């Protein structure tokens, strides 16, 4: 495969990643709305730790650096908080 084709494939994956993060953020907004309606705390430390644990396991399964993947998901979680107006 040529360099240009490889780069095009990477560009397509980057677009998918961004779109997927956008969908995740929108779902987090919906979760926040439901929690507000049900008078539940918005932040859930236990749930966030479950997410980090699942990411560690998935990263290892995929042969990726678990600490780096957890750092990436933490950035997404932090961005979710910003979008929910918590930061």
KARAVEN-V183005 format. One record per pair of residues at least 24 apart in sequence whose ideal C-beta (glycine too) atoms are under 10 Angstrom apart, sorted by sequence separation. I is the first residue (numbers start at 1). J is the second residue. D is the distance in whole Angstrom. If there is no record, write none. Layout:
# KARAVEN-V183005
i=I j=J d=D
i=I j=J d=D
This chain:
# KARAVEN-V183005
i=48 j=73 d=9
i=51 j=76 d=9
i=52 j=77 d=9
i=48 j=74 d=9
i=51 j=77 d=7
i=48 j=77 d=6
i=47 j=77 d=10
i=48 j=80 d=10
i=48 j=81 d=10
i=43 j=77 d=10
i=43 j=81 d=8
i=42 j=81 d=8
i=43 j=84 d=9
i=42 j=84 d=6
i=42 j=85 d=9
i=43 j=86 d=7
i=42 j=86 d=6
i=28 j=76 d=9
i=32 j=80 d=8
i=36 j=84 d=9
i=24 j=73 d=10
i=28 j=77 d=9
i=31 j=80 d=9
i=32 j=81 d=9
i=35 j=84 d=9
i=21 j=72 d=10
i=25 j=76 d=8
i=28 j=79 d=9
i=29 j=80 d=8
i=32 j=83 d=8
i=33 j=84 d=9
i=24 j=76 d=7
i=28 j=80 d=4
i=32 j=84 d=4
i=24 j=77 d=10
i=27 j=80 d=9
i=28 j=81 d=9
i=31 j=84 d=8
i=32 j=85 d=8
i=21 j=75 d=10
i=25 j=79 d=7
i=26 j=80 d=10
i=29 j=83 d=6
i=32 j=86 d=8
i=17 j=72 d=10
i=21 j=76 d=6
i=24 j=79 d=9
i=25 j=80 d=6
i=28 j=83 d=7
i=29 j=84 d=6
i=20 j=76 d=10
i=24 j=80 d=8
i=28 j=84 d=6
i=29 j=85 d=10
i=25 j=82 d=9
i=26 j=83 d=9
i=21 j=79 d=8
i=25 j=83 d=5
i=21 j=80 d=10
i=25 j=84 d=9
